[in-house]
Amino acid sequence: MAVALKSVSKLLNRNKVYHNVIGNNIVTRRARVFIPRIRGIEIAYLCGVITGDGSIKMCPRKRGGFHYKIQITSDTEEYLRKLDDIFFYLFNNRGYLSKDKRKNAFN
């Protein structure tokens, strides 16, 4: 079990939240959450890209709570595909790519 996964599991135990650890996932009664291994260079690069060319927005859910939307804007589609590969490598999650019709840019 990775260090980040152990610390999340201990925090859940302290707060008396039922969960199981399966692989790199923490599974509760309602959700399965992937806990990534922390990789310094890739995380630092993504933080710099989001700070310089992007934004993070907190969006409400229909059932309560929130989820976060990360939006990065670039004029080249290839650059965003490379960022999507890094994001998938870190978080096992793919993003959506769309063309902004008002500008010559991609989101």
C-alpha positions in Angstrom: 0.0 0.0 0.0 1.4 3.4 -1.0 2.1 6.1 1.6 -0.7 8.4 0.3 -3.2 5.5 0.4 -2.2 4.6 3.9 -2.6 8.2 5.2 -6.1 8.5 3.5 -7.1 5.2 5.0 -6.0 6.3 8.5 -7.9 9.5 8.1 -11.1 7.6 7.2 -10.6 5.2 10.1 -10.2 8.2 12.5 -13.5 9.6 11.2 -15.2 6.2 11.4 -15.9 6.0 7.6 -16.5 2.5 6.4 -14.1 1.7 3.5 -12.0 -1.0 1.8 -8.7 -0.6 0.1 -8.6 -2.4 -3.3 -5.5 -1.9 -5.3 -5.0 1.9 -5.5 -8.7 2.6 -4.9 -10.6 3.4 -1.7 -14.1 1.9 -1.9 -16.9 3.1 0.3 -20.5 2.1 0.2 -21.3 4.8 -2.4 -18.0 5.5 -4.3 -14.8 4.2 -5.6 -12.0 6.7 -5.5 -8.6 6.3 -7.2 -5.7 7.5 -5.0 -2.7 8.3 -7.3 0.9 7.9 -6.4 2.5 11.3 -5.9 5.0 12.0 -8.7 6.8 15.2 -8.1 7.8 16.4 -11.6 4.5 15.7 -13.3 2.4 17.2 -10.4 4.6 20.3 -10.4 4.3 20.7 -14.2 0.5 20.3 -14.1 0.2 22.9 -11.3 2.3 25.3 -13.3 0.1 24.8 -16.4 -3.1 25.2 -14.5 -1.8 28.4 -12.8 -0.6 29.9 -16.1 -3.1 28.7 -18.7 -6.0 27.3 -16.8 -8.5 27.5 -13.9 -10.1 25.2 -11.3 -13.8 25.7 -10.7 -15.9 24.1 -7.9 -19.2 22.8 -9.4 -22.2 21.7 -7.2 -23.5 18.2 -7.6 -27.2 17.3 -8.0 -27.1 15.1 -4.8 -25.1 17.6 -2.7 -21.5 18.2 -2.4 -19.1 19.4 -5.1 -16.8 18.3 -7.8 -14.0 20.2 -9.4 -13.6 21.2 -13.1 -10.1 21.9 -14.5 -10.0 24.0 -17.7 -6.8 24.6 -19.6 -6.8 26.7 -22.8 -4.2 26.4 -25.6 -3.9 27.3 -29.3 -2.6 23.8 -30.2 -4.5 20.6 -29.8 -1.4 18.4 -29.5 -0.3 20.3 -26.4 -3.6 19.5 -24.7 -3.4 15.9 -25.7 0.0 15.6 -24.1 -1.4 17.2 -20.9 -4.3 14.7 -21.0 -1.8 11.9 -21.2 0.0 13.3 -18.1 -3.3 13.7 -16.3 -4.2 10.1 -17.2 -0.8 8.8 -16.0 -1.3 10.6 -12.6 -5.0 10.2 -11.9 -6.3 7.5 -14.3 -8.9 9.9 -15.7 -9.2 11.4 -19.2 -10.4 14.9 -20.0 -12.6 16.4 -22.8 -11.2 18.4 -25.6 -13.3 21.1 -27.3 -12.7 23.9 -29.8 -13.7 27.4 -28.7 -15.7 28.9 -31.6 -15.1 32.5 -30.6 -11.3 32.2 -30.6 -8.8 30.1 -32.3 -8.2 28.0 -29.1 -8.9 24.7 -27.6 -10.2 23.9 -24.1 
